[in-house]
Amino acid sequence: MHVLKPRLSEKAFAQSQTTGTFAIDVSTELNKYQVAEAVAKQFDVEIKSVRLVNRKGKTKRVMNTTGKRQSNRKGAQPDTKKAYVTLKAGSHLPFFAAAEEEIAKANEAKAKEAKKASKVKSKTDKADKPAKKEAK
């Protein structure tokens, strides 16, 4: 079994909400078919498509200062591979469950406030209408 690590960022969250595409860090030796099989098996979802992005590791300068000798050498961060997995309609991965719950609660609170505001507005409108009729 391969290690699949979700990318938990704001951009990945927005993409999962709008298009149903999830970003996952995968091993560099996997191809798209192996990634699709691993995601489907691990999370029990239906896969629509998989896109892979190879990312070359950055070269960094590493300074070694031990004793009297100083040496500069070049080090490198490891290469990485990202998979963008698009799911079929009705399938969902639980990566952002906490954030989705907060959004749902906020939407419910807004709906309740809007309902209360509309009730208050309708009561004030009803109170204003008889006053206008009496003035005529």
C-alpha positions as CSV (number, residue, x, y, z in Angstrom):
1,M,0.0,0.0,0.0
2,H,1.3,3.5,-0.9
3,V,1.4,6.5,1.4
4,L,-1.1,9.2,0.2
5,K,-0.7,12.5,2.0
6,P,-3.4,15.2,1.4
7,R,-2.3,18.7,0.7
8,L,-4.2,20.8,3.3
9,S,-4.1,24.4,2.0
10,E,-6.6,27.1,1.3
11,K,-6.1,26.6,-2.5
12,A,-6.7,22.9,-2.2
13,F,-9.8,23.5,0.0
14,A,-11.3,25.9,-2.5
15,Q,-10.6,23.5,-5.4
16,S,-12.3,20.7,-3.5
17,Q,-15.4,22.8,-2.9
18,T,-15.8,24.1,-6.5
19,T,-14.7,21.3,-8.7
20,G,-14.4,18.2,-6.5
21,T,-10.7,17.9,-7.2
22,F,-8.4,17.0,-4.3
23,A,-4.6,17.5,-4.1
24,I,-2.6,14.6,-2.8
25,D,1.2,14.2,-2.3
26,V,2.2,10.8,-3.7
27,S,5.4,8.8,-4.1
28,T,7.5,9.8,-7.1
29,E,7.5,6.3,-8.6
30,L,3.7,6.0,-9.0
31,N,1.8,6.6,-12.2
32,K,-1.7,7.9,-12.6
33,Y,-3.3,4.5,-12.7
34,Q,-1.6,3.4,-9.5
35,V,-2.7,6.6,-7.8
36,A,-6.3,6.2,-8.9
37,E,-6.3,2.6,-7.7
38,A,-4.7,3.5,-4.3
39,V,-7.2,6.4,-3.7
40,A,-10.2,4.3,-4.7
41,K,-9.1,1.4,-2.4
42,Q,-8.1,3.6,0.6
43,F,-11.1,6.0,0.6
44,D,-13.8,3.9,-1.1
45,V,-14.6,6.5,-3.7
46,E,-15.1,6.6,-7.5
47,I,-12.4,8.4,-9.5
48,K,-13.2,10.5,-12.6
49,S,-9.6,11.6,-13.5
50,V,-6.1,11.9,-12.2
51,R,-3.5,14.5,-13.2
52,L,0.1,14.3,-12.0
53,V,2.6,17.1,-11.4
54,N,6.3,16.5,-10.9
55,R,8.0,19.1,-8.9
56,K,11.8,19.3,-8.9
57,G,13.4,20.0,-5.5
58,K,15.0,23.4,-4.9
59,T,18.8,23.7,-4.7
60,K,19.9,25.3,-1.5
61,R,23.3,26.4,-0.2
62,V,24.5,24.6,2.8
63,M,27.2,26.1,5.0
64,N,29.3,23.8,7.2
65,T,31.3,25.6,9.9
66,T,33.1,23.1,12.0
67,G,36.4,24.0,13.6
68,K,38.7,26.2,11.4
69,R,37.3,24.9,8.1
70,Q,34.3,26.4,6.3
71,S,32.8,24.8,3.3
72,N,30.0,25.8,1.0
73,R,28.3,23.0,-0.8
74,K,25.0,22.7,-2.6
75,G,22.2,20.6,-1.1
76,A,18.9,19.9,-2.6
77,Q,15.4,19.4,-1.3
78,P,13.8,16.1,-2.6
79,D,11.7,16.0,-5.7
80,T,8.0,15.6,-5.1
81,K,4.9,14.5,-7.1
82,K,1.4,15.9,-6.6
83,A,-1.7,14.2,-7.8
84,Y,-4.9,16.1,-8.6
85,V,-7.7,13.6,-8.2
86,T,-11.1,14.5,-9.5
87,L,-14.0,12.5,-8.1
88,K,-17.3,11.5,-9.7
89,A,-20.4,13.2,-8.5
90,G,-21.6,12.0,-5.1
91,S,-18.1,11.0,-4.0
92,H,-16.2,13.0,-1.4
93,L,-13.0,12.7,0.6
94,P,-13.0,13.7,4.3
95,F,-9.9,15.8,4.3
96,F,-11.6,19.1,5.1
97,A,-14.4,17.8,7.3
98,A,-13.8,20.3,10.2
99,A,-13.8,23.3,7.9
100,E,-16.9,22.1,6.1
101,E,-18.7,21.7,9.4
102,E,-17.8,25.3,10.3
103,I,-19.1,26.6,7.0
104,A,-22.3,24.6,7.4
105,K,-22.9,26.1,10.9
106,A,-22.1,29.6,9.7
107,N,-24.6,29.2,6.8
108,E,-27.3,27.9,9.3
109,A,-26.7,30.9,11.6
110,K,-27.0,33.3,8.6
111,A,-30.2,31.7,7.5
112,K,-31.7,32.0,11.1
113,E,-30.7,35.6,11.3
114,A,-32.2,36.3,7.8
115,K,-35.4,34.6,8.9
116,K,-35.6,36.6,12.1
117,A,-34.9,39.8,10.2
118,S,-37.6,39.1,7.7
119,K,-40.1,38.4,10.6
120,V,-39.2,41.7,12.2
121,K,-39.5,43.5,9.0
122,S,-42.9,42.0,8.2
123,K,-44.1,43.0,11.7
124,T,-43.0,46.6,11.3
125,D,-44.5,46.8,7.8
126,K,-47.9,45.6,9.2
127,A,-47.7,48.2,12.0
128,D,-46.9,51.0,9.5
129,K,-49.7,50.1,7.1
130,P,-52.7,51.0,9.4
131,A,-51.0,54.2,10.4
132,K,-50.8,55.3,6.7
133,K,-54.5,54.5,6.1
134,E,-55.6,56.6,9.1
135,A,-53.6,59.6,7.9
136,K,-55.5,59.7,4.6
